[in-house]
Amino acid sequence: MSRMRTPLGDFLRARRQIVSPGQVGLPSGAHRRTPGLRREEVAFLAKVSTDYYTKLEQGIERRPSDQVLDALARVLRLDGDATGHLRALAHPPQSRSEAADPDHDVNPQVLRLMDQWHDVAAAVVNHRTDVLACNALWDAITGDFGRTGNLLRILFLDPRARERWVEWDTEAGAMVAHLRASLGANHDDPSLNALVAELSEASEDFRRMWGRHDVRLKRRDPVLLRHHLVGDLTLWHESFPIDSAPGQRLWTAQAEPGSPTEVALGVLRTLAHAKAG
């Protein structure tokens, strides 16, 4: 078989290069030229031959067993999201995922639900991070900055982003990892591949983060935003799939009860109501 780059091989190579020998109980050595682990070290720890592992990275061998995948996930220190991504790359679906062709129309019932949430900022976002719709509180928090458009383009291409996100590096990394998870095994999605190509060409930071192959479906830390009227906001984020529209998710953000952010959101809600009335 001829050698060719594959998503599975690229993922294994990238993750191997960010695991240090010390993390897996191996001596670091003073004259290592390879970042992270060598192929033979991964093979040894995963209890497979170096030749077999090399073929996985080179795209010659493409169907590793579940036992091999479990071993590689352990050696490469993958969490649950990254392990699921590894399995999807090794055993991609036979047909194109519905999420690769999402509906841009938002269900009216979802719109009504969001409009009833006065204390929760909410938006419908597709797998490319395009904002398709949002409620009044989301609009009040983001203004014209994130009401519509693509969140990744805003993060990496809008110079105001580094002022609005207090911890820009953390947020940007989380969003890139989310995009990688959304891509999954659907590498034939033209619109998603076009977005990756656009951002890779325009942003060195995106190229660097994308090259790490981090995968993250769920976030467990707050989003820190800076608003020009009410100051810094600490927002806890959660998202939910919309069953009636594969590829769309309902993103929510809310404040901790009794916190300064809750007070600030009350001010923004009052201003938004006055503006609408």
QUIQUI-V310337 format. One line per field, one symbol per residue. phi: phi as a letter, one per 40 degrees, with the letter a starting at -180 (. if undefined). psi: psi as a letter, one per 30 degrees, with the letter a starting at -180 (. if undefined). A space follows every 10 residues. Layout:
phi->???
psi->???
This chain:
phi->.ccacbdccc cccccccbbc dccbgbccgc bccccgccdc ccccccgbcc cccdccccgc bbbccccccc ccccccfccc cccccdcccc bcccbccccc bcccccddcc ccccccccbb caacbcccgc ccaacccdcc ccgccbcbgb cccccbbccc ccccccbcdc cccccccccc cccfcccbcc cccccccccc ccbcccdccc ccgcbacbbb bccbbbbcbb gcbbbcbabb ccccadgcbc cbaaccdgcd cccccccccc ccccccc
psi->klklkleeee eeeeeefgkl effggkkelf hkfkkbklef eeeeefhlle eeeeeeefge kfilleeeee eeeeeghkae eeeeeeeeee illflkkfff ilkfkkkeee eeeeffjfgk kklkkafggk jfllaeeeee efbfegeaak eeeeeffjff efeejeieee eeeeeeeeee eeebgiggje eeeeeeeeee efjeeeeeee ffhkkjekkg llkjljkfeg akkjkkkklk kjefikfkkj klkllkkgle eeeeeeeeee eeeeee.
